Amino acid sequence: MGAKTLVVPGNFPIGCFPLYLTTYGSDKEEYDPITGCLTKLNEFAEYHNKMLQTKLNHIRELNPKVTVIYADYYNAVMQIYHSPYEYGFQNETLKACCGCGGPFNFDSTMKCGDLCKTVCDEPNMYVSWDGVHLTEGAYKLLFKSLFQGSFTTPEFYSVRPTSTSQAGVGLSSSI
């Protein structure tokens, strides 16, 4: 008994999140000229993901009967920051939808729903909901990129069961 398939997520490109842009951003920091994200924080996330994948490879070697799938959250979400319009997001991808002003519409002392918070009219055109979490639209693209695309190792569609003998087990084709 035990788990036969595990999905292990990597880290997001945290240098693009309003929380980190507000907390760590300054005139002295290096920003990606294309995305506007904090370069050092994204390099840190990439390093974490590289080390995680190394450990997952070791786990795969030790457990050949278990399928360990790495979910590349970083690159799946970075595609939005590189080409926001292609995926239906507006140009201000670094701003939170629900926020309290400032360059990234984020204030760590105020939570979404507090009195000064404003909520954007079209949340699915934003990547970040509240500076910390993605919007439903961004999570939908993340899901498609992982489970219907090529942002998993091994690719998810190559290892998932095509049918199951137990009702309610597995992914529905309507997702």
C-alpha positions in Angstrom: 0.0 0.0 0.0 1.0 3.6 0.0 1.2 6.4 -2.5 1.9 5.4 -6.1 2.0 8.8 -7.6 3.1 12.1 -6.1 3.0 15.6 -7.5 5.6 17.9 -5.9 5.3 21.6 -6.8 8.3 23.8 -7.3 8.4 27.4 -6.1 6.6 30.3 -7.9 8.6 33.2 -9.4 8.4 35.1 -6.1 10.3 38.1 -7.5 7.1 38.9 -9.4 4.7 38.8 -6.5 3.5 42.2 -5.1 4.4 41.1 -1.5 8.0 40.6 -2.4 8.2 43.6 -4.8 6.9 45.8 -2.0 9.0 44.3 0.7 12.3 43.9 -1.1 12.1 46.3 -4.0 14.2 49.5 -4.1 16.1 51.7 -6.5 19.2 49.6 -5.8 17.6 46.3 -6.6 18.0 44.7 -10.0 14.7 44.2 -12.0 14.2 42.1 -15.0 13.9 44.6 -18.0 11.1 42.5 -19.6 9.0 41.4 -16.7 9.8 44.0 -14.0 10.3 41.2 -11.5 13.1 41.2 -8.9 16.0 39.3 -10.5 17.6 38.0 -7.3 14.4 36.6 -5.8 13.6 34.8 -9.0 17.1 33.4 -9.2 16.7 32.2 -5.6 13.4 30.5 -6.6 15.1 28.9 -9.6 17.9 27.6 -7.4 15.4 26.2 -5.0 13.6 24.4 -7.8 16.9 23.0 -9.2 17.9 21.6 -5.8 14.3 20.2 -5.4 14.5 18.4 -8.7 17.9 16.9 -7.8 16.4 15.5 -4.6 13.3 14.2 -6.5 15.6 12.4 -8.9 17.2 10.7 -6.0 13.8 9.7 -4.5 12.8 8.3 -7.9 16.0 6.1 -7.9 15.2 4.8 -4.4 11.5 4.2 -5.2 11.2 2.9 -8.8 7.6 1.8 -8.3 6.5 5.3 -7.3 5.8 8.0 -9.9 7.2 11.3 -8.6 6.1 14.2 -10.8 7.7 17.6 -10.5 5.3 20.5 -11.1 7.2 23.4 -12.6 5.1 26.3 -11.1 7.9 28.8 -11.8 8.0 28.4 -15.6 4.3 27.8 -15.9 3.6 31.2 -14.2 6.5 33.0 -15.9 4.8 32.5 -19.2 2.2 35.0 -18.0 4.8 37.6 -17.1 6.6 37.2 -20.4 3.5 37.4 -22.6 0.5 38.7 -20.5 -1.7 39.7 -23.4 -1.3 36.2 -25.0 -3.0 34.7 -21.9 -5.6 37.4 -21.4 -3.9 39.4 -18.6 -3.5 43.1 -18.6 -0.2 44.9 -18.8 0.0 45.6 -15.0 0.8 42.0 -14.2 2.8 43.0 -11.0 -0.2 44.7 -9.3 -2.5 43.0 -6.9 -6.2 43.1 -7.8 -7.3 43.5 -4.2 -5.1 46.1 -2.5 -4.6 49.3 -0.8 -2.5 51.4 -3.2 1.2 51.8 -3.8 3.1 50.8 -6.9 2.0 47.2 -6.6 -1.4 47.8 -4.9 -0.1 45.9 -1.8 0.3 46.9 1.8 1.4 44.2 4.3 -0.5 45.9 7.2 -3.8 45.7 5.4 -5.5 42.5 4.2 -7.9 42.1 1.3 -11.4 43.1 2.7 -10.1 45.8 5.0 -11.7 49.2 4.7 -9.1 50.8 2.4 -8.9 47.8 0.1 -10.1 48.2 -3.4 -11.0 45.3 -5.7 -10.4 45.5 -9.4 -13.4 45.2 -11.7 -11.9 42.3 -13.7 -9.9 40.0 -11.4 -9.2 37.4 -14.2 -7.1 40.1 -16.0 -4.8 40.2 -13.0 -2.2 37.6 -12.0 -2.2 38.4 -8.3 -5.3 38.5 -6.2 -4.0 40.0 -3.0 -0.3 40.3 -3.5 0.3 36.8 -2.1 -2.1 34.5 -4.0 -2.8 34.1 -7.7 -6.2 35.0 -9.2 -8.6 32.3 -10.4 -7.6 33.1 -14.0 -3.9 32.7 -13.2 -4.5 29.4 -11.3 -6.6 28.2 -14.3 -3.6 28.8 -16.6 -1.3 27.1 -14.1 -3.6 24.0 -14.0 -3.7 23.8 -17.8 0.1 24.3 -18.1 0.8 21.5 -15.6 -1.9 18.9 -16.3 -2.5 19.5 -20.0 0.8 20.9 -21.0 4.5 20.4 -20.6 5.3 21.9 -17.3 5.7 18.7 -15.3 8.5 16.1 -15.2 7.6 13.5 -16.3 4.7 15.1 -18.3 1.5 14.5 -16.4 -0.5 13.2 -19.4 2.1 10.5 -20.0 1.7 8.9 -16.6 -1.9 9.4 -15.6 -4.2 6.5 -15.9 -6.5 6.6 -18.9 -9.3 4.8 -17.1 -9.9 3.6 -13.5 -11.9 0.8 -12.0 -13.0 2.9 -9.0 -15.8 5.4 -9.5 -14.7 9.0 -8.7 -11.0 8.2 -8.9 -8.7 10.0 -11.4 -9.2 13.2 -13.4 -12.4 13.9 -15.2 -12.2 14.7 -18.9 -14.4 17.7 -18.3 -11.8 19.6 -16.2 
